[in-house]
Amino acid sequence: MRTVRCLIVLLGLVVAPLAAQDPGAIDPGTRAGELRRLIEERFTARVREELGLTDQQASRMTEVVGAYFVKRRVMEQEERRLRQGLAGELRPGVAADRDNVGRLTDQLLDLKIRYVQSYKDEVRELSAFLDPVQRAQFLIMRERLLDRIQQAQEARADTAGPPFRRRLRQP
């Protein structure tokens, strides 16, 4: 049961950035899904070891981080919806509805504030069972992992190139 909880937490930590870009990318049967699972397992073990977590701390951390992952995932979906609305309003050659653009912009800014606040709230909840050093170590470890994932995604995108451009250039 503890392993399942740890995987849920790491799913939030590792897969969230990937899933936000490609909702179909979470399929565990794929090669990428298997790679994510391995990363999650290693990260969980490393967090537990480096932070010196007890079973109770690890369990509680899983609950807190998992809950905030779900909340932020909903916010990320809302952000995509708002950005699509803005893009629709700001199309070249089409007059934008100023009131709608203003409303969408305000909603997007409010959402960004709530998103950042969710991290602050998460850290506050973690402080109930992690000491300041453990919290800092966890935050640094998570940021490093997410940075590495982003770098890997960018490297993959750079080597693949935008597929739509290749198709447009072909006769």
N, C-alpha and C positions, 0 to 999 in steps of 0.2 A: 504494500500500500504506500509506503514511504517513497519507493522508487517512482510510482505513478505520480505522486505529488511533485516530486523533483522534476520529472519530465514536463509536467504542466507548467511549472515556473520557467523552465528553460525554453519551452515552446514559446512562451511570452517574450523571453529575452532574445532568442535567436530568430525565430520565424516571423515575428511581427514586422520587422522591416522588409523582409522578403515578401510576406503575404500582402503587405500594403501595396506593393508594386504589382504583384501577380497573385490574385486570389486563388488560382488553381495550383499554386506552387507548394501547397502543404501536403500533397499526396505522399504518404509514407511508403508506398510501393515503388516509387521512382528511385533512381540513383541519388537524386538530390535529397529525397526524403530520408534515405538511409544515411547519407552524409550528415544531415541535420540531426538525426537521432544520435549518431556518434559524437557530434559536437556537444549536444545537450548532456550526454552522459559524462563526458570528460569535464565539461564546465561545472556540472553539479558536484562531481567528486572534488574538483579543484577548489570550488567555493567552500565546500564543507571542510576540507582539509586546511586551507589557508586561513579561514576565519575561525577554525576550531569550534565549529557548531556542535551543539548537543542535538540529539534526536528531536527534542522539543523545539529548539530554535529552528532547525531545518524545516520541520513541519509547519511551523508558524510563518516562516519566511515564504514557503511555497504558497500558502494561503494568501498572504498580503500581496506578493508580487503577481500572482495569478489574477487576483481581483483587479489590480490596477492595469494589468495587461488588457483585460476585457474592456475596462472603461476607456482606455486610450484607443483601442481598436475601433470602438464605436465613434470616438471623436475623429479618428483618421478617415473613417467612411464619410462622416459629415463634412470634413474638410474637402474631400474629393467632390462631393455634391456641390458645395459652395463654389469651388474653383470652376467646376463645369458650368455652373450658372453664370459666373463672371465671364468666362470665356465666351459663352453664348451671347452675352450682352456686348462684349467688346470686340466683336468680329469686325474686321476691316470692311468699310463700305456700307455698314448697317448702323443706323442711328441707335445709340444706346439709350435705354430708359434710365435717366439720371437717378430717379428715386429708387429703382430696383438695384442699380449699381451701388448706391450709397448703403442701402439695407444689407446687401450681400457682403460688402466690404466691412461694415460694422460687425456683422455676424462672424465673419472670418477672424477679425481681430479679437473679438470676445472669445472665440473658440481657442485661439492660440494662448490666450491668458489662462483659460481653464486647463489646457493641456499642460502648460508649465506648472500650474498649481497642483495638478495631479502628481507630479514628481515630488513636490514639496510635501504633499499629504502622505505619499508613500513612505518617504524618509521619516516623517513624524511617526507613522505606525511602526516602522522598523525599529525606531528608537525605544519602543516598549520592551524589546527583547534582545536587541543588539547594542553593544556598547559603541561609543563614537568611533573607535578604531575599526571595529568590524563593519560598521556602516560605510565608512570611507573606503575601506578595502573593497567591499562589495561594489560600490558605485564605480570605483576605478576599474575593477575587473570587468564589469558589465560594459562600460564605455569602451574599453579596449577591444572587447569581443565584437561589439557593434561596429566599431571602426574597421576592424579586420573584415567583417562581413561586407561592409560598404565598399571597401577597397577591392575585394574579390568581385563584387558585382560590377564595379566600374571597369575593372580589368577585363572581365568577360564581355561587357558591352563594347569596350574599345576594340577588342579583337574581332567581335562579330560584326560591328558596324551596324548602322541602322538599316534594317531590311527594306524599308519602304524606299530608300534612296537607290538601292541596288535595282529594285524593280522598275523604278522610274527611268533609270538610265538604259535599261534594256529595250531594244526596238520591238 
